[in-house]
């Protein structure tokens, strides 16, 4: 969360509530993200997927 505070002006979702809502929304819609990338959605949760969700939470609306 320190990074979010440090880059608050860059993040579209600068409050914790907005950030967590955006992460949840991205996870709910991630099948579409992977389809647009021409990739299969992951079957299992991985740390890479978690990192993608966190990164998306900063900007996803």
C-alpha distance matrix in Angstrom:
0.0 3.8 5.3 5.1 6.4 8.7 10.0 10.2 13.9 13.8 11.8 14.3 12.0 10.0 10.1 8.5 12.2 13.0 10.2 11.4 14.9 14.7 13.7 16.6 18.8 18.3 19.1 22.1 23.3 22.5 26.2 27.0 24.5 26.2 29.6 29.1 28.2 31.4 29.6 29.8 26.8 25.7 27.5 25.1 21.3 20.2 17.1 17.9 18.0 14.6 13.2 15.3 14.1 10.4 11.8 14.2 11.8 10.8 14.6 16.6 18.7
3.8 0.0 3.8 5.4 5.1 6.2 8.7 9.7 13.3 13.5 12.5 15.6 14.0 11.4 12.1 11.4 15.2 15.8 13.2 15.0 18.3 17.8 17.0 20.1 22.2 21.4 22.4 25.5 26.4 25.5 29.2 29.8 27.1 28.7 32.1 31.3 30.1 33.5 31.9 32.3 29.6 28.4 30.5 28.0 24.2 22.7 19.3 19.9 20.5 17.4 15.4 17.6 17.0 13.2 13.8 16.5 14.6 12.8 16.3 19.0 21.1
5.3 3.8 0.0 3.8 5.3 4.9 6.1 8.2 11.3 10.6 10.0 13.5 12.6 10.5 12.4 12.2 15.7 15.4 12.6 14.9 17.9 16.6 15.9 19.4 20.9 19.7 21.0 24.2 24.6 23.5 27.2 27.5 24.5 26.1 29.5 28.4 27.2 30.6 29.2 30.1 27.5 26.7 29.1 26.9 23.3 21.5 18.2 18.1 18.8 16.1 13.5 15.3 15.2 11.5 11.1 14.0 12.7 10.5 13.7 16.7 19.2
5.1 5.4 3.8 0.0 3.8 5.5 5.2 5.5 9.0 8.7 7.2 10.2 9.0 6.8 8.7 9.0 12.4 11.8 9.3 12.1 14.8 13.6 13.6 17.0 18.3 17.5 19.2 22.1 22.5 21.9 25.7 25.8 23.1 25.1 28.3 27.2 26.4 29.9 28.7 29.5 26.8 26.3 28.7 26.8 23.2 22.0 19.0 18.8 18.8 16.0 13.9 14.9 14.1 10.5 10.3 12.4 10.4 7.9 11.2 14.0 16.0
6.4 5.1 5.3 3.8 0.0 3.8 5.5 5.0 8.7 9.8 9.2 12.0 10.8 7.6 9.0 9.9 13.5 13.4 11.7 14.5 17.1 16.4 16.8 19.9 21.3 20.9 22.6 25.3 25.9 25.5 29.3 29.3 26.7 28.9 32.0 30.7 30.1 33.6 32.5 33.3 30.5 30.1 32.3 30.3 26.6 25.4 22.3 22.4 22.4 19.6 17.5 18.7 17.8 14.2 14.1 16.0 13.8 11.2 14.1 17.1 18.5
8.7 6.2 4.9 5.5 3.8 0.0 3.8 5.8 8.4 9.1 9.8 13.2 13.0 10.1 12.4 13.5 17.0 16.4 14.5 17.4 19.9 18.7 18.9 22.4 23.5 22.6 24.5 27.4 27.5 26.8 30.5 30.4 27.4 29.5 32.6 31.1 30.1 33.7 32.7 33.9 31.4 30.9 33.5 31.5 27.9 26.3 23.0 22.6 23.2 20.7 18.0 19.3 19.1 15.4 14.6 16.9 15.5 12.4 15.0 18.4 20.2
10.0 8.7 6.1 5.2 5.5 3.8 0.0 3.8 5.5 5.3 6.5 10.1 10.6 8.5 11.6 13.2 16.2 14.8 13.0 16.3 18.4 16.6 17.2 20.8 21.3 20.3 22.6 25.3 25.1 24.4 28.1 27.6 24.6 26.8 29.8 28.0 27.2 30.9 30.3 31.6 29.3 29.2 32.0 30.4 27.0 25.5 22.5 21.6 21.9 19.7 16.9 17.4 17.3 14.1 12.5 14.4 13.3 9.8 11.8 15.4 17.2
10.2 9.7 8.2 5.5 5.0 5.8 3.8 0.0 3.8 5.5 5.4 8.1 8.2 5.4 8.5 10.9 13.6 12.1 11.1 14.7 16.3 15.0 16.3 19.5 20.0 19.6 22.0 24.4 24.3 24.3 28.0 27.4 24.8 27.4 30.1 28.4 28.1 31.8 31.2 32.4 29.9 30.0 32.6 31.1 27.6 26.6 23.9 23.2 22.9 20.5 18.3 18.5 17.6 14.5 13.4 14.5 12.7 9.3 11.1 14.4 15.5
13.9 13.3 11.3 9.0 8.7 8.4 5.5 3.8 0.0 3.8 5.7 7.6 9.3 7.5 11.0 13.8 16.0 13.9 13.4 17.1 18.1 16.4 18.2 21.4 21.2 20.7 23.6 25.7 25.1 25.2 28.8 27.7 25.1 27.9 30.3 28.2 28.0 31.8 31.7 33.2 31.0 31.5 34.3 33.2 29.9 28.9 26.3 25.1 24.8 22.9 20.4 20.1 19.5 16.7 15.0 15.6 14.3 10.7 11.2 14.7 15.4
13.8 13.5 10.6 8.7 9.8 9.1 5.3 5.5 3.8 0.0 3.8 6.5 8.9 8.3 12.1 14.4 16.5 13.9 12.7 16.4 17.4 15.0 16.4 19.9 19.5 18.4 21.3 23.6 22.7 22.5 26.0 24.8 22.0 24.6 27.1 24.9 24.5 28.3 28.2 29.9 27.9 28.5 31.5 30.5 27.4 26.3 23.8 22.2 21.9 20.4 17.7 17.1 16.9 14.5 12.1 12.8 12.2 8.5 8.7 12.4 13.8
11.8 12.5 10.0 7.2 9.2 9.8 6.5 5.4 5.7 3.8 0.0 3.8 5.3 5.5 9.2 11.1 13.0 10.3 8.9 12.7 13.6 11.3 12.8 16.2 15.9 15.1 18.0 20.2 19.6 19.6 23.2 22.3 19.7 22.4 25.0 23.1 23.0 26.7 26.4 27.7 25.4 26.0 28.8 27.7 24.6 23.8 21.5 20.2 19.5 17.7 15.5 14.8 14.0 11.6 9.8 10.0 8.8 5.1 5.9 9.4 10.9
14.3 15.6 13.5 10.2 12.0 13.2 10.1 8.1 7.6 6.5 3.8 0.0 3.8 5.9 9.0 11.3 12.0 8.7 8.5 12.1 12.0 9.7 12.2 15.0 14.1 13.8 17.1 18.7 18.0 18.6 22.1 20.8 18.7 21.8 24.0 22.1 22.6 26.2 26.2 27.4 25.0 26.0 28.7 28.1 25.1 24.9 23.1 21.7 20.3 18.8 17.2 15.8 14.4 12.8 11.3 10.2 8.7 6.0 4.9 7.5 7.8
12.0 14.0 12.6 9.0 10.8 13.0 10.6 8.2 9.3 8.9 5.3 3.8 0.0 3.8 5.8 7.6 8.3 5.1 5.0 8.7 8.9 7.4 9.9 12.5 12.3 12.7 15.5 17.1 17.1 17.9 21.6 20.9 19.0 22.0 24.4 23.1 23.6 27.1 26.6 27.3 24.5 25.1 27.5 26.5 23.4 23.4 21.6 20.8 19.2 17.2 16.1 15.2 13.1 11.2 10.8 9.8 7.1 5.4 6.2 7.7 8.0
10.0 11.4 10.5 6.8 7.6 10.1 8.5 5.4 7.5 8.3 5.5 5.9 3.8 0.0 3.8 6.6 8.5 6.8 6.5 10.1 11.3 10.6 12.4 15.1 15.5 15.9 18.3 20.2 20.6 21.1 24.9 24.4 22.3 25.2 27.8 26.4 26.6 30.2 29.5 30.2 27.3 27.6 29.9 28.6 25.2 24.9 22.6 22.2 21.1 18.6 17.2 17.1 15.2 12.5 12.4 12.4 9.6 7.3 9.1 11.3 11.7
10.1 12.1 12.4 8.7 9.0 12.4 11.6 8.5 11.0 12.1 9.2 9.0 5.8 3.8 0.0 3.8 5.4 5.3 6.1 8.6 9.9 10.6 12.3 14.3 15.3 16.4 18.4 20.0 21.0 21.9 25.6 25.4 23.7 26.5 29.2 28.2 28.6 32.0 31.0 31.3 28.2 28.3 30.1 28.6 25.2 25.3 23.2 23.3 21.9 19.1 18.4 18.5 16.0 13.5 14.3 14.2 10.7 9.6 11.7 13.0 12.9
8.5 11.4 12.2 9.0 9.9 13.5 13.2 10.9 13.8 14.4 11.1 11.3 7.6 6.6 3.8 0.0 3.8 5.5 5.0 6.1 8.5 9.8 10.5 12.2 14.1 15.2 16.5 18.3 19.8 20.5 24.2 24.6 23.0 25.5 28.3 27.8 28.0 31.2 29.9 29.7 26.4 26.1 27.6 25.9 22.4 22.6 20.6 21.2 19.7 16.6 16.4 17.0 14.2 11.7 13.5 13.6 9.9 9.9 12.6 13.4 13.8
12.2 15.2 15.7 12.4 13.5 17.0 16.2 13.6 16.0 16.5 13.0 12.0 8.3 8.5 5.4 3.8 0.0 3.8 5.4 5.3 6.2 8.6 10.0 10.7 12.2 14.3 15.5 16.6 18.3 19.7 23.2 23.5 22.4 25.1 27.6 27.3 28.0 31.0 29.8 29.4 26.0 26.0 27.3 25.9 22.7 23.5 22.1 22.6 20.6 17.7 18.1 18.1 14.9 13.2 15.1 14.3 10.5 11.3 13.2 13.0 12.5
13.0 15.8 15.4 11.8 13.4 16.4 14.8 12.1 13.9 13.9 10.3 8.7 5.1 6.8 5.3 5.5 3.8 0.0 3.8 5.6 5.1 6.1 8.6 9.9 10.4 12.1 14.2 15.2 16.3 17.7 21.2 21.0 19.8 22.8 25.1 24.4 25.3 28.5 27.6 27.6 24.4 24.9 26.6 25.6 22.5 23.3 21.9 21.8 19.6 17.2 17.2 16.6 13.5 12.1 13.2 11.8 8.3 8.8 9.9 9.6 8.9
10.2 13.2 12.6 9.3 11.7 14.5 13.0 11.1 13.4 12.7 8.9 8.5 5.0 6.5 6.1 5.0 5.4 3.8 0.0 3.8 5.5 5.1 6.2 8.7 9.8 10.5 12.3 14.2 15.3 15.9 19.6 19.8 18.1 20.7 23.5 22.8 23.2 26.4 25.3 25.3 22.1 22.3 24.1 22.8 19.6 20.0 18.3 18.2 16.3 13.8 13.5 13.2 10.3 8.4 9.8 9.0 5.2 6.1 8.3 8.5 9.4
11.4 15.0 14.9 12.1 14.5 17.4 16.3 14.7 17.1 16.4 12.7 12.1 8.7 10.1 8.6 6.1 5.3 5.6 3.8 0.0 3.8 5.4 5.0 6.2 8.5 9.9 10.6 12.3 14.2 15.0 18.5 19.3 18.1 20.4 23.1 23.1 23.6 26.4 24.9 24.4 20.9 20.7 22.1 20.7 17.5 18.4 17.2 17.7 15.4 12.6 13.4 13.4 9.9 8.7 11.2 10.3 6.8 9.1 11.2 10.4 11.1
14.9 18.3 17.9 14.8 17.1 19.9 18.4 16.3 18.1 17.4 13.6 12.0 8.9 11.3 9.9 8.5 6.2 5.1 5.5 3.8 0.0 3.8 5.5 5.1 6.1 8.6 9.9 10.5 12.3 13.9 17.2 17.5 16.9 19.7 21.9 21.8 22.9 25.6 24.5 23.9 20.6 21.0 22.4 21.5 18.8 20.2 19.5 19.6 16.8 14.7 15.7 14.7 11.1 11.0 12.9 10.9 7.7 10.2 11.1 9.2 8.9
14.7 17.8 16.6 13.6 16.4 18.7 16.6 15.0 16.4 15.0 11.3 9.7 7.4 10.6 10.6 9.8 8.6 6.1 5.1 5.4 3.8 0.0 3.8 5.4 5.0 6.0 8.5 9.7 10.4 11.6 15.2 15.1 13.9 16.8 19.1 18.7 19.6 22.6 21.7 21.6 18.5 19.2 21.2 20.6 17.8 18.9 18.1 17.5 14.8 13.2 13.6 12.0 8.8 8.9 10.0 7.4 4.7 7.4 7.7 5.5 6.1
13.7 17.0 15.9 13.6 16.8 18.9 17.2 16.3 18.2 16.4 12.8 12.2 9.9 12.4 12.3 10.5 10.0 8.6 6.2 5.0 5.5 3.8 0.0 3.8 5.5 5.2 6.2 8.6 9.9 10.1 13.7 14.5 13.1 15.4 18.2 18.2 18.6 21.4 19.9 19.5 16.1 16.3 18.1 17.1 14.2 15.2 14.4 14.2 11.4 9.5 10.5 9.3 5.6 6.3 8.4 6.5 4.3 8.0 9.3 7.5 9.4
16.6 20.1 19.4 17.0 19.9 22.4 20.8 19.5 21.4 19.9 16.2 15.0 12.5 15.1 14.3 12.2 10.7 9.9 8.7 6.2 5.1 5.4 3.8 0.0 3.8 5.5 5.2 6.2 8.7 9.8 12.9 14.1 13.7 15.8 18.2 18.8 19.7 22.0 20.4 19.4 15.9 16.2 17.3 16.6 14.1 16.0 16.0 16.1 12.8 11.3 13.2 12.0 8.3 9.7 12.1 9.8 8.0 11.7 12.4 9.9 10.7
18.8 22.2 20.9 18.3 21.3 23.5 21.3 20.0 21.2 19.5 15.9 14.1 12.3 15.5 15.3 14.1 12.2 10.4 9.8 8.5 6.1 5.0 5.5 3.8 0.0 3.8 5.5 5.1 6.2 8.4 11.4 11.6 11.6 14.3 16.1 16.4 17.8 20.2 19.2 18.6 15.4 16.6 18.1 18.2 16.1 18.0 18.2 17.6 14.2 13.5 14.9 12.7 9.5 11.4 12.7 9.5 8.4 11.7 11.3 7.9 8.1
18.3 21.4 19.7 17.5 20.9 22.6 20.3 19.6 20.7 18.4 15.1 13.8 12.7 15.9 16.4 15.2 14.3 12.1 10.5 9.9 8.6 6.0 5.2 5.5 3.8 0.0 3.8 5.4 5.0 5.6 9.2 9.4 8.4 11.1 13.4 13.5 14.5 17.0 15.9 15.7 12.6 13.8 16.0 16.1 14.1 15.5 15.7 14.5 11.1 11.0 12.1 9.4 6.7 9.3 10.0 6.8 7.2 10.5 10.0 6.8 8.6
19.1 22.4 21.0 19.2 22.6 24.5 22.6 22.0 23.6 21.3 18.0 17.1 15.5 18.3 18.4 16.5 15.5 14.2 12.3 10.6 9.9 8.5 6.2 5.2 5.5 3.8 0.0 3.8 5.4 5.0 8.2 9.9 9.5 11.0 13.5 14.6 15.2 17.2 15.4 14.2 10.7 11.3 12.8 12.8 10.9 12.9 13.7 13.1 9.4 9.4 11.6 9.5 6.6 9.8 11.5 9.1 9.4 13.1 13.3 10.5 12.2
22.1 25.5 24.2 22.1 25.3 27.4 25.3 24.4 25.7 23.6 20.2 18.7 17.1 20.2 20.0 18.3 16.6 15.2 14.2 12.3 10.5 9.7 8.6 6.2 5.1 5.4 3.8 0.0 3.8 5.8 7.7 9.1 10.1 11.9 13.4 14.8 16.2 17.8 16.4 15.0 11.7 12.9 14.0 14.6 13.4 16.0 17.3 16.7 12.9 13.1 15.4 13.1 10.4 13.4 14.9 12.0 12.0 15.6 15.2 11.8 12.5
23.3 26.4 24.6 22.5 25.9 27.5 25.1 24.3 25.1 22.7 19.6 18.0 17.1 20.6 21.0 19.8 18.3 16.3 15.3 14.2 12.3 10.4 9.9 8.7 6.2 5.0 5.4 3.8 0.0 3.8 5.6 5.7 6.8 9.2 10.3 11.2 13.1 14.8 14.0 13.3 10.5 12.8 14.5 15.8 14.9 17.0 18.2 16.8 13.2 14.2 15.7 12.7 10.7 13.9 14.5 11.2 12.1 15.3 14.1 10.6 11.4
22.5 25.5 23.5 21.9 25.5 26.8 24.4 24.3 25.2 22.5 19.6 18.6 17.9 21.1 21.9 20.5 19.7 17.7 15.9 15.0 13.9 11.6 10.1 9.8 8.4 5.6 5.0 5.8 3.8 0.0 3.8 5.2 4.8 6.2 8.4 9.7 10.6 12.3 10.9 10.3 7.4 9.5 11.8 13.0 12.2 13.8 15.2 13.4 9.9 11.6 13.0 9.9 8.8 12.4 12.8 10.1 11.9 15.0 14.1 11.2 13.1
26.2 29.2 27.2 25.7 29.3 30.5 28.1 28.0 28.8 26.0 23.2 22.1 21.6 24.9 25.6 24.2 23.2 21.2 19.6 18.5 17.2 15.2 13.7 12.9 11.4 9.2 8.2 7.7 5.6 3.8 0.0 3.8 5.4 5.3 6.1 8.6 9.9 10.5 9.2 7.9 5.6 8.7 10.7 13.0 13.2 15.2 17.2 15.4 12.1 14.4 16.0 13.0 12.3 16.0 16.3 13.7 15.7 18.7 17.6 14.6 16.2
27.0 29.8 27.5 25.8 29.3 30.4 27.6 27.4 27.7 24.8 22.3 20.8 20.9 24.4 25.4 24.6 23.5 21.0 19.8 19.3 17.5 15.1 14.5 14.1 11.6 9.4 9.9 9.1 5.7 5.2 3.8 0.0 3.8 5.5 4.9 6.1 8.6 9.7 9.8 9.8 8.6 12.0 14.4 16.6 16.6 18.2 19.8 17.5 14.4 16.6 17.6 14.1 13.6 17.0 16.6 13.5 15.8 18.3 16.5 13.4 14.6
24.5 27.1 24.5 23.1 26.7 27.4 24.6 24.8 25.1 22.0 19.7 18.7 19.0 22.3 23.7 23.0 22.4 19.8 18.1 18.1 16.9 13.9 13.1 13.7 11.6 8.4 9.5 10.1 6.8 4.8 5.4 3.8 0.0 3.8 5.5 5.2 6.4 8.8 8.7 9.6 8.4 11.4 14.4 16.1 15.5 16.4 17.5 14.8 12.1 14.4 14.7 11.0 11.2 14.4 13.5 10.7 13.5 15.7 14.0 11.5 13.5
26.2 28.7 26.1 25.1 28.9 29.5 26.8 27.4 27.9 24.6 22.4 21.8 22.0 25.2 26.5 25.5 25.1 22.8 20.7 20.4 19.7 16.8 15.4 15.8 14.3 11.1 11.0 11.9 9.2 6.2 5.3 5.5 3.8 0.0 3.8 5.4 5.0 6.2 5.1 6.0 5.5 8.7 11.9 14.0 14.1 14.9 16.4 13.7 11.3 14.3 14.8 11.5 12.3 15.8 15.1 13.0 16.0 18.3 17.0 14.8 17.1
29.6 32.1 29.5 28.3 32.0 32.6 29.8 30.1 30.3 27.1 25.0 24.0 24.4 27.8 29.2 28.3 27.6 25.1 23.5 23.1 21.9 19.1 18.2 18.2 16.1 13.4 13.5 13.4 10.3 8.4 6.1 4.9 5.5 3.8 0.0 3.8 5.3 5.0 5.7 6.7 7.5 11.2 13.9 16.6 17.2 18.3 20.1 17.4 15.0 18.0 18.6 15.2 15.8 19.3 18.4 16.0 18.9 21.1 19.4 16.9 18.6
29.1 31.3 28.4 27.2 30.7 31.1 28.0 28.4 28.2 24.9 23.1 22.1 23.1 26.4 28.2 27.8 27.3 24.4 22.8 23.1 21.8 18.7 18.2 18.8 16.4 13.5 14.6 14.8 11.2 9.7 8.6 6.1 5.2 5.4 3.8 0.0 3.8 5.4 7.6 9.8 10.6 14.0 17.1 19.4 19.4 20.1 21.3 18.2 16.1 18.9 18.8 15.1 16.0 19.1 17.5 15.0 18.2 19.8 17.6 15.4 17.1
28.2 30.1 27.2 26.4 30.1 30.1 27.2 28.1 28.0 24.5 23.0 22.6 23.6 26.6 28.6 28.0 28.0 25.3 23.2 23.6 22.9 19.6 18.6 19.7 17.8 14.5 15.2 16.2 13.1 10.6 9.9 8.6 6.4 5.0 5.3 3.8 0.0 3.8 5.4 8.6 9.8 12.7 16.1 18.1 18.2 18.1 19.2 15.9 14.4 17.5 17.0 13.5 15.3 18.2 16.5 14.7 18.2 19.6 17.8 16.3 18.7
31.4 33.5 30.6 29.9 33.6 33.7 30.9 31.8 31.8 28.3 26.7 26.2 27.1 30.2 32.0 31.2 31.0 28.5 26.4 26.4 25.6 22.6 21.4 22.0 20.2 17.0 17.2 17.8 14.8 12.3 10.5 9.7 8.8 6.2 5.0 5.4 3.8 0.0 3.8 7.0 9.5 12.5 15.5 18.1 18.9 19.2 20.8 17.6 16.2 19.6 19.6 16.3 18.0 21.2 19.8 18.1 21.5 23.1 21.5 19.7 21.9
29.6 31.9 29.2 28.7 32.5 32.7 30.3 31.2 31.7 28.2 26.4 26.2 26.6 29.5 31.0 29.9 29.8 27.6 25.3 24.9 24.5 21.7 19.9 20.4 19.2 15.9 15.4 16.4 14.0 10.9 9.2 9.8 8.7 5.1 5.7 7.6 5.4 3.8 0.0 3.8 6.4 8.9 12.0 14.4 15.4 15.7 17.6 14.7 13.2 16.9 17.2 14.3 16.1 19.4 18.5 17.1 20.4 22.4 21.3 19.5 22.0
29.8 32.3 30.1 29.5 33.3 33.9 31.6 32.4 33.2 29.9 27.7 27.4 27.3 30.2 31.3 29.7 29.4 27.6 25.3 24.4 23.9 21.6 19.5 19.4 18.6 15.7 14.2 15.0 13.3 10.3 7.9 9.8 9.6 6.0 6.7 9.8 8.6 7.0 3.8 0.0 3.8 6.3 8.7 11.7 13.3 14.2 16.8 14.5 12.6 16.2 17.4 14.8 16.0 19.5 19.3 17.9 20.7 23.3 22.5 20.4 22.7
26.8 29.6 27.5 26.8 30.5 31.4 29.3 29.9 31.0 27.9 25.4 25.0 24.5 27.3 28.2 26.4 26.0 24.4 22.1 20.9 20.6 18.5 16.1 15.9 15.4 12.6 10.7 11.7 10.5 7.4 5.6 8.6 8.4 5.5 7.5 10.6 9.8 9.5 6.4 3.8 0.0 3.8 6.5 9.1 10.2 11.7 14.3 12.5 9.8 13.1 14.8 12.3 12.9 16.5 16.9 15.4 17.8 20.7 20.3 18.0 20.3
25.7 28.4 26.7 26.3 30.1 30.9 29.2 30.0 31.5 28.5 26.0 26.0 25.1 27.6 28.3 26.1 26.0 24.9 22.3 20.7 21.0 19.2 16.3 16.2 16.6 13.8 11.3 12.9 12.8 9.5 8.7 12.0 11.4 8.7 11.2 14.0 12.7 12.5 8.9 6.3 3.8 0.0 3.8 5.6 7.0 8.4 11.5 10.3 8.0 11.3 13.4 11.9 12.5 15.9 16.8 16.0 18.2 21.1 21.3 19.4 22.0
27.5 30.5 29.1 28.7 32.3 33.5 32.0 32.6 34.3 31.5 28.8 28.7 27.5 29.9 30.1 27.6 27.3 26.6 24.1 22.1 22.4 21.2 18.1 17.3 18.1 16.0 12.8 14.0 14.5 11.8 10.7 14.4 14.4 11.9 13.9 17.1 16.1 15.5 12.0 8.7 6.5 3.8 0.0 3.8 6.9 9.3 12.9 12.7 10.5 13.1 15.8 14.8 14.9 18.2 19.7 18.9 20.6 23.7 24.2 22.1 24.4
25.1 28.0 26.9 26.8 30.3 31.5 30.4 31.1 33.2 30.5 27.7 28.1 26.5 28.6 28.6 25.9 25.9 25.6 22.8 20.7 21.5 20.6 17.1 16.6 18.2 16.1 12.8 14.6 15.8 13.0 13.0 16.6 16.1 14.0 16.6 19.4 18.1 18.1 14.4 11.7 9.1 5.6 3.8 0.0 3.8 6.3 10.0 10.7 8.9 10.8 13.9 13.8 13.8 16.6 18.5 18.3 19.6 22.7 23.8 22.0 24.6
21.3 24.2 23.3 23.2 26.6 27.9 27.0 27.6 29.9 27.4 24.6 25.1 23.4 25.2 25.2 22.4 22.7 22.5 19.6 17.5 18.8 17.8 14.2 14.1 16.1 14.1 10.9 13.4 14.9 12.2 13.2 16.6 15.5 14.1 17.2 19.4 18.2 18.9 15.4 13.3 10.2 7.0 6.9 3.8 0.0 3.8 7.0 8.2 6.3 7.3 10.6 11.0 10.8 13.2 15.4 15.6 16.5 19.6 21.0 19.6 22.3
20.2 22.7 21.5 22.0 25.4 26.3 25.5 26.6 28.9 26.3 23.8 24.9 23.4 24.9 25.3 22.6 23.5 23.3 20.0 18.4 20.2 18.9 15.2 16.0 18.0 15.5 12.9 16.0 17.0 13.8 15.2 18.2 16.4 14.9 18.3 20.1 18.1 19.2 15.7 14.2 11.7 8.4 9.3 6.3 3.8 0.0 3.8 5.3 5.1 6.3 8.7 9.9 10.7 12.5 14.3 15.3 16.6 19.1 20.8 20.0 23.1
17.1 19.3 18.2 19.0 22.3 23.0 22.5 23.9 26.3 23.8 21.5 23.1 21.6 22.6 23.2 20.6 22.1 21.9 18.3 17.2 19.5 18.1 14.4 16.0 18.2 15.7 13.7 17.3 18.2 15.2 17.2 19.8 17.5 16.4 20.1 21.3 19.2 20.8 17.6 16.8 14.3 11.5 12.9 10.0 7.0 3.8 0.0 3.8 5.4 4.9 6.1 8.6 9.8 10.4 12.2 14.0 15.1 17.1 19.3 19.1 22.4
17.9 19.9 18.1 18.8 22.4 22.6 21.6 23.2 25.1 22.2 20.2 21.7 20.8 22.2 23.3 21.2 22.6 21.8 18.2 17.7 19.6 17.5 14.2 16.1 17.6 14.5 13.1 16.7 16.8 13.4 15.4 17.5 14.8 13.7 17.4 18.2 15.9 17.6 14.7 14.5 12.5 10.3 12.7 10.7 8.2 5.3 3.8 0.0 3.8 5.4 5.0 6.3 8.7 9.9 10.5 12.2 14.2 15.9 17.5 17.4 21.0
18.0 20.5 18.8 18.8 22.4 23.2 21.9 22.9 24.8 21.9 19.5 20.3 19.2 21.1 21.9 19.7 20.6 19.6 16.3 15.4 16.8 14.8 11.4 12.8 14.2 11.1 9.4 12.9 13.2 9.9 12.1 14.4 12.1 11.3 15.0 16.1 14.4 16.2 13.2 12.6 9.8 8.0 10.5 8.9 6.3 5.1 5.4 3.8 0.0 3.8 5.4 5.0 6.2 8.7 9.8 10.4 12.2 14.7 16.0 15.1 18.4
14.6 17.4 16.1 16.0 19.6 20.7 19.7 20.5 22.9 20.4 17.7 18.8 17.2 18.6 19.1 16.6 17.7 17.2 13.8 12.6 14.7 13.2 9.5 11.3 13.5 11.0 9.4 13.1 14.2 11.6 14.4 16.6 14.4 14.3 18.0 18.9 17.5 19.6 16.9 16.2 13.1 11.3 13.1 10.8 7.3 6.3 4.9 5.4 3.8 0.0 3.8 5.4 5.1 6.2 8.6 9.8 10.5 12.9 15.0 14.5 17.7
13.2 15.4 13.5 13.9 17.5 18.0 16.9 18.3 20.4 17.7 15.5 17.2 16.1 17.2 18.4 16.4 18.1 17.2 13.5 13.4 15.7 13.6 10.5 13.2 14.9 12.1 11.6 15.4 15.7 13.0 16.0 17.6 14.7 14.8 18.6 18.8 17.0 19.6 17.2 17.4 14.8 13.4 15.8 13.9 10.6 8.7 6.1 5.0 5.4 3.8 0.0 3.8 5.4 5.1 6.1 8.5 9.8 11.2 13.4 13.8 17.3
15.3 17.6 15.3 14.9 18.7 19.3 17.4 18.5 20.1 17.1 14.8 15.8 15.2 17.1 18.5 17.0 18.1 16.6 13.2 13.4 14.7 12.0 9.3 12.0 12.7 9.4 9.5 13.1 12.7 9.9 13.0 14.1 11.0 11.5 15.2 15.1 13.5 16.3 14.3 14.8 12.3 11.9 14.8 13.8 11.0 9.9 8.6 6.3 5.0 5.4 3.8 0.0 3.8 5.5 5.1 6.0 8.5 10.2 11.4 11.2 14.8
14.1 17.0 15.2 14.1 17.8 19.1 17.3 17.6 19.5 16.9 14.0 14.4 13.1 15.2 16.0 14.2 14.9 13.5 10.3 9.9 11.1 8.8 5.6 8.3 9.5 6.7 6.6 10.4 10.7 8.8 12.3 13.6 11.2 12.3 15.8 16.0 15.3 18.0 16.1 16.0 12.9 12.5 14.9 13.8 10.8 10.7 9.8 8.7 6.2 5.1 5.4 3.8 0.0 3.8 5.5 5.0 6.0 8.9 10.3 9.5 12.7
10.4 13.2 11.5 10.5 14.2 15.4 14.1 14.5 16.7 14.5 11.6 12.8 11.2 12.5 13.5 11.7 13.2 12.1 8.4 8.7 11.0 8.9 6.3 9.7 11.4 9.3 9.8 13.4 13.9 12.4 16.0 17.0 14.4 15.8 19.3 19.1 18.2 21.2 19.4 19.5 16.5 15.9 18.2 16.6 13.2 12.5 10.4 9.9 8.7 6.2 5.1 5.5 3.8 0.0 3.8 5.4 5.0 6.9 9.5 9.9 13.1
11.8 13.8 11.1 10.3 14.1 14.6 12.5 13.4 15.0 12.1 9.8 11.3 10.8 12.4 14.3 13.5 15.1 13.2 9.8 11.2 12.9 10.0 8.4 12.1 12.7 10.0 11.5 14.9 14.5 12.8 16.3 16.6 13.5 15.1 18.4 17.5 16.5 19.8 18.5 19.3 16.9 16.8 19.7 18.5 15.4 14.3 12.2 10.5 9.8 8.6 6.1 5.1 5.5 3.8 0.0 3.8 5.4 5.6 7.5 8.7 12.4
14.2 16.5 14.0 12.4 16.0 16.9 14.4 14.5 15.6 12.8 10.0 10.2 9.8 12.4 14.2 13.6 14.3 11.8 9.0 10.3 10.9 7.4 6.5 9.8 9.5 6.8 9.1 12.0 11.2 10.1 13.7 13.5 10.7 13.0 16.0 15.0 14.7 18.1 17.1 17.9 15.4 16.0 18.9 18.3 15.6 15.3 14.0 12.2 10.4 9.8 8.5 6.0 5.0 5.4 3.8 0.0 3.8 5.3 5.6 5.4 9.1
11.8 14.6 12.7 10.4 13.8 15.5 13.3 12.7 14.3 12.2 8.8 8.7 7.1 9.6 10.7 9.9 10.5 8.3 5.2 6.8 7.7 4.7 4.3 8.0 8.4 7.2 9.4 12.0 12.1 11.9 15.7 15.8 13.5 16.0 18.9 18.2 18.2 21.5 20.4 20.7 17.8 18.2 20.6 19.6 16.5 16.6 15.1 14.2 12.2 10.5 9.8 8.5 6.0 5.0 5.4 3.8 0.0 3.8 5.5 5.4 8.3
10.8 12.8 10.5 7.9 11.2 12.4 9.8 9.3 10.7 8.5 5.1 6.0 5.4 7.3 9.6 9.9 11.3 8.8 6.1 9.1 10.2 7.4 8.0 11.7 11.7 10.5 13.1 15.6 15.3 15.0 18.7 18.3 15.7 18.3 21.1 19.8 19.6 23.1 22.4 23.3 20.7 21.1 23.7 22.7 19.6 19.1 17.1 15.9 14.7 12.9 11.2 10.2 8.9 6.9 5.6 5.3 3.8 0.0 3.8 6.3 8.9
14.6 16.3 13.7 11.2 14.1 15.0 11.8 11.1 11.2 8.7 5.9 4.9 6.2 9.1 11.7 12.6 13.2 9.9 8.3 11.2 11.1 7.7 9.3 12.4 11.3 10.0 13.3 15.2 14.1 14.1 17.6 16.5 14.0 17.0 19.4 17.6 17.8 21.5 21.3 22.5 20.3 21.3 24.2 23.8 21.0 20.8 19.3 17.5 16.0 15.0 13.4 11.4 10.3 9.5 7.5 5.6 5.5 3.8 0.0 3.8 6.4
16.6 19.0 16.7 14.0 17.1 18.4 15.4 14.4 14.7 12.4 9.4 7.5 7.7 11.3 13.0 13.4 13.0 9.6 8.5 10.4 9.2 5.5 7.5 9.9 7.9 6.8 10.5 11.8 10.6 11.2 14.6 13.4 11.5 14.8 16.9 15.4 16.3 19.7 19.5 20.4 18.0 19.4 22.1 22.0 19.6 20.0 19.1 17.4 15.1 14.5 13.8 11.2 9.5 9.9 8.7 5.4 5.4 6.3 3.8 0.0 3.8
18.7 21.1 19.2 16.0 18.5 20.2 17.2 15.5 15.4 13.8 10.9 7.8 8.0 11.7 12.9 13.8 12.5 8.9 9.4 11.1 8.9 6.1 9.4 10.7 8.1 8.6 12.2 12.5 11.4 13.1 16.2 14.6 13.5 17.1 18.6 17.1 18.7 21.9 22.0 22.7 20.3 22.0 24.4 24.6 22.3 23.1 22.4 21.0 18.4 17.7 17.3 14.8 12.7 13.1 12.4 9.1 8.3 8.9 6.4 3.8 0.0
